Amino acid sequence: DWEAALGELGGINSLAAPADKMGAVVRACARLSALVAPSDGSFVRLLALAILRARPARLHSNLEYVARFVDPHQLWSPEAGEPFTIARAAVQYLAHLDPAALSTP
C-alpha cells in the first residue's frame, strides 16, 4: 500500500485532466488509509512523509490546478474532497515545518 501510494503521488504531474490528478490524490489517500485511519491526526503527517518520499513534480501547482478546474461539487464531496483537503493540509504542513523540530537530541 505504501509503495502504491508513492506511485500515485509520483505520477500526478504526468496526468493532464484535473479530475485525473484529483483521482490520483484520492487513490493515494485510500492506499495510505490502510496504514492509518484518515480521521487519525497523524494521517496528515503520514501523507506529508509520502509526499517527501514520492517527490512529485510541481505538486503545489497541480493541487492549485485541481482546485481551480475540478467541478466544485466534486471538491465538496466526502469521497474526493476530503482526501484533496488532507493533501493540501499535508503540503502546508511541509511548507511550515521547522527542520530543527525533526532532529533528535
N, C-alpha and C positions, 0 to 999 in steps of 0.2 A: 504493500500500500504506500509506503514511504517513497519508494523509487517511482511508482506510477504517478504520485502527486508531483514529484520533481519533474517528471517528463511533461505533465500537463502544463506546469508553470513555465518550464523552459521553452516550450513551443508556442507560447501565446503570441509572440511577435510575428510568427510566420503565418498566422491566421489573418484573413482580410476583413471579414464581416464582424461588426461589433458584437452581434449575437453569438458568433463562434468564439470570440475572445471571452465573452462572459461565460459561455459554456465550459471553457477550459478552467476558469476560476471555480465554477460550481463543481466540476468533476474533481479538481484538486482538493477542494474542501471536503468533498464526500469521501475521498480516499483517506484524508487525514482524520476524519471523524471516526474511522475505525480504530484509531490510536487514542484519541482524546475527544470527549464529547464537545460539540461546538458551544454548548452552554457553559462549559468549564472556562474559568477565567484564563487558564493557561493556553487555550486554543489560539488566541491571537499571537502569543509568543511562539507557539509551535509553527504556525503559518509563517511568521516572520523568519524563523530559522529555515524553513523550507524555501522561502524566497532567497535567503542568503546562499543556500546550497545550490539552488537551481540557476541563480544569476540570470533571470530572464531579461533579455534586451528591452530597453525602453518600457519597463513595466509601468511607471507612473504615467507616461504618455498613453499607453494602451488603456489603462483604467480610466483616464480622463476621456478618451475617445468613446469608450463604452458608456460612460455616464452621460455623455452628450448625445449619442446617437441611438442608444437602445430605447425601445418603447418604454415610457415611464411606468406603465402598468407592470411590465416585467421587472423593472428595477424595484418596485414596491412589493413584488410577490415574495412570500416567505421562501419559496423554493430557490429562487435565483437572487433576490435582493439581499437576503441575509448573508449568504457567502460573499457576495460582492462587497457589502458593507464591512464585513470582517476583513476582507483582503485590503480594503482601503485603510482600515484601522491598523493592520499589520505594517503597511507602508509608512504610515505616520509614526508608529512605534519605532520603526527603524530610523526614520528621519530625526527623531528627537532622542535617540538612545545615547547615553553617555558611555563611551567606551571604557572609562575608568570604573564604571559600575560592574563591568563584566569581568574584571581581573579578580583573581583570588588573592587573598592576603598571604 
